[in-house]
Amino acid sequence: MSSPEPENPYQSPAAEEPHAESSGVTIVASGTLTRDDLKTIYRALAYNPRTITALLFFSIAFFAVFLFPFDSLRRLLTGVICLIAFLLLAVLFLESLYYLQPYWRTQRANMGTTPQPLQYRLDDAGLQIEWGGNQSQIPWSSFTRLQASGELLILYMAPNGWVALPAHFFATRDEFLAARGLIRQRL
């Protein structure tokens, strides 16, 4: 007869599974991306808070360093005009990149020839994307942050990926808001 083996005192304790609160909700969003959607996605990516902060920092630094002290009204007016001109040039540059960068040119060209319907499914496991017979499951741990507006949700992945969910893909505004809430809860 064999006796039960004693527990190994040197064995590490079993790792506990993180207990995530399961809501059991699945939100489905489906539609076809349009050129307007693509432009909205580009603008949301280009004019994010980091870009705006950098533009403001450089324009104020330029204004303060090169045009200070304001010894006359003429110099102050010249500084303000230069600041506005700099910001306009920066916006024109960012807008032109939508038409010049190969990624966005390719996306616009593909969209014009064969628009493909997309379906997003958000649940406790992550985000599932279906397009043109393909399927991809992305767990929540792959996403780093959410950028939300009234018409678009952008999920950023490390290091440089992103997924955009336009609001019109959702059946109702409440589903869009529920998806935003679910994403914020999981990130």
Steps between C-alpha positions, in 0.01 A plus 500: 500500500624840420437797715408835350807704419556802719470845346819644363593796725716648223229505236373841400134561569272470200450828322155637551303588194412869495132522572353736245143601551312328220212697363410245231411782260587477132473814293494466122577783260501455124518716191713606208771761535451803279747762382355739758570241771857468377550878511349515850731221618804677352409829666443330835842337474677813373338754732523303822578672831872428465523672161300800618719533810818488290367759255399735779830453682712579192287792393502658847874433533560669165280788600672545838862452390516684172251777552549590866522771639200674352638850483245618250153423382636436150733226627217339698273506194777350285544225759132413506486490119809273491344273762176469303696439179704225668187325627332525159807352330506217753132422436553512122796266536301250707204517260727443198644184658159336461544528122877439487569210736493162323289328769211746469525514118479120488205489738309759293574313177392163644186653643395638163536170318378238745350628823484213748253472784650480848355351814631566850398288795593625848471265796681403819778323307589793276425637156418273209522644149352336190565629148488336158494144636789568741475508875724637774466480878688765699505461881450807718857467630628597152343845519675786675252788490175632359439823314129574491296768332131531420539326166799270539677263738869434437670221691880523502717188513866480591722597331335672201171335416146627531141397433230755419130447567274765341184585691270430203604131510299460820124445482422771757674779684452301822699208352780741404509637855486146643795400282696802620418407860601136448830603341579745781418229756732247332794737447 
